[in-house]
Amino acid sequence: MYRYIDADLYCEGISLRDIAEAYGAPLYVYSASLIRERAGQLTRALSDIDDLLIAYSVKVNNNLTLLKMMTELSFGADIISAGELYKYLKAGGDPRKAVFAGVAKSREELVYALTHGVFMINAESIPEIIRINDVAKERGVIAPVGVRINPDVEARTHAKITTGRRGVKFGISVQNLLTSAEMLKQLKNIDIIGVDVHIGSQILSPEPFLAAMSAIAGVTAELRKEGFNIRAADLGGGFGIPYNKKDRPFDFNRYKAAATPILKAMGTKIILEPGRFLVGESGVLLLKVEYIKSEWGKTFVITNGGMNDYIRSAMYDAYNEFYPLTLRDGSITCDIVGTVCETSDIFAAERKISTVEEGDYIALMDAGAYGFSMASRYNARPLAAEVLVDGDNVKLIRRRENLDDLTDTDG
């Protein structure tokens, strides 16, 4: 939904330059139509699964307006904290469609989840399962539990977002789970209803998912032999997007053909937790060019944004395309950098882009996932604003912070 009309970059029916001039920069802009398009694409790919819950991964982008869009699409939620559950409920979400994940749930968070009746609490360790049982006993309820296994599957993605191999903090090894089966049967205030797996994020090939499915199918069969009534299989998320436009998008046709027989044979409710795929391409971060500096044979395009606004470049060496909001003749090769006082505050190195001048705006593309949700006030920089474009309409969905906001919780 982002395209040039003449020399100006548009989001749906609105010029991004007009949006930047009206709302300022740094500014997150989201395309509602693109979110709906990706949701439809995903739903069609899974259309042959009878009992399916698509649980949007709230950590990816938890803006309340976007969460309301997900509930209107009848999606549930994959939540990592009581705060994420709170926001999902505020957006009109159904707690019976919420799956509570995370490796260090506190007693207070477990009480909150049980009080609101989430569909399943995905436990990441044997000690956590025991704690869930204790909390449920205190509350006089039976807690629905999914056990997250670590299948030791290589996700073929960045090391910092690989979560399903041995040696990381996530999940329970299959051996440990089966060895503990008899002990788990003695816990009277839990009902182990599901098996969960999540192997990582930004995966562009179906093969790692198929390997994880095979692992979860095997564990489901083993737990049923042990007497557990497993009726849900949570396959996590991780569908990637082509940040570099030279990359191929995820092949859902191949995924559907290979995955559907495996999922149908499991005889369980199927849960998927997409996030990045639904909102990543919908968002851009608009930045203003403050200075253009030439030193040591290099050109630096210095923007008014920083790693506090978008940390993925510094944290993951992430690649994003950059498009000027107004095209000029010619091109430059430059480092696109931010204002934060860190050498790592660099969005792109030695990148060839269309010519820009001081005062121009540029768009950091595909910023809808893990952009604002990971933003901070580092260097005492107020958080950016967010807007949603839907056709010819623009809506402010989060106001820009001001300097007074920086001391709103100080003593």
C-alpha positions, 0 to 999 in steps of 0.5 A: 500500500506504499507507492510513488505517485509522480514524485511523492510517496503515498500510504494508501490514498494519503501523501506521506509528506503531508502526514509528516508535515501535519504530525511531525517526525519521528512518526510511525505510520501504519496502513490498515489495508495492508494489515487486513490484506496480510490477515486474509492471506494468512487465513486463506493459507490455513483454511483447511484447518477446522479448529484453528485459533490465530493468536496475534503476538501482542509483543510485536505491536501493542497499540490499542487501535491495532489490537482492536483491529485484531479482535475485529478480525476474530483473532486471539492473542499471544501474550507475554505479560499481565500488561499485554493481557490488560491491553488485549482486554481493553481492546475488546479481546476475548480472554478465552482466545488468549494464550499466556507465554513467557519464561518468568511469569510471576505469581501475580501474573498467574493469578491475573491470567486465571482470574480472567480465564485465559485459554491456556498458560504455556509453561516453560519449565517444570518449576513453573508447572509446579508454581501454576499448580500451587497458584491454582490450588490457592484459587480453588481452580484447575489451570489449563496448561500447555507445555512448551517443548524445546525441540532443538530445531534450527530456525535458520534465522538470526541467532538472537531470535532463535528460540527452539534449539538446545542451550537457550532459555526457552522451553522444556526438553522432550526428555525432561518432560517425559521423565517428569510425566509421572510427577506431573500426573500428581498435580491435581490443580492443572490440566495439561491440555496442550503442547507448545513450540516456538522456534524463532522469528523472521523465518522465510522457509517452511522447512523449520516449521515442518520440523517443529510440527513433526516434533510436536506431533511426536510429543503429543502422541507420547503424552497421550500414551502417558494418559494426558488428554492433549487437545491443543497444539500451539505452533507459535509464530515466526513467519517472516517478511522480505525486509530486503526487497530482493528476498522472496516472501514466505511461500504459503502455498508450499507451507499449506501443502506440506503442513495441512496433512500433519496438522489434521492428523494431530486431532487437536485444536491448532494455535498459531501466533503470528505477529510480524507477518500481520503488521511488519510491512504495514508500518513505516518510520518517518524521519527528518534529515537534519544534516548531511555531513561529509567526512573521511570520504563518507557521506552521513545522512543524519536524521532526527530519529534514533535507536531509541525510536527503532532499535532493531538496526543496532540490536540485530543488524536489521536491514530496512529499505529507505525511501525519500518521501519526495524523489529528487534526481540522482542518488547518493551512497551514505550512512543513514544515522540517528541522533543518539549518542552511540556509535551503534545508532546507525540505520544503514551503512553504505546504502545507495538511496535517491538524493536527499537534502537537509529538511527532507523526510525519508521513510524507514520501511517495514517498521510495523513490527518491533518498532514502537513496541521496543522504543524507549526514552533513552537520551531523554527523548520523548516517544514518537507519535503513531498514526493509522491510514485507512484509505483517505483517512488519517487517525492519530492513534498515539500522541507524541510525548512532550518534555513533561512526559519525561518526568511523569513518574519521577520522584 
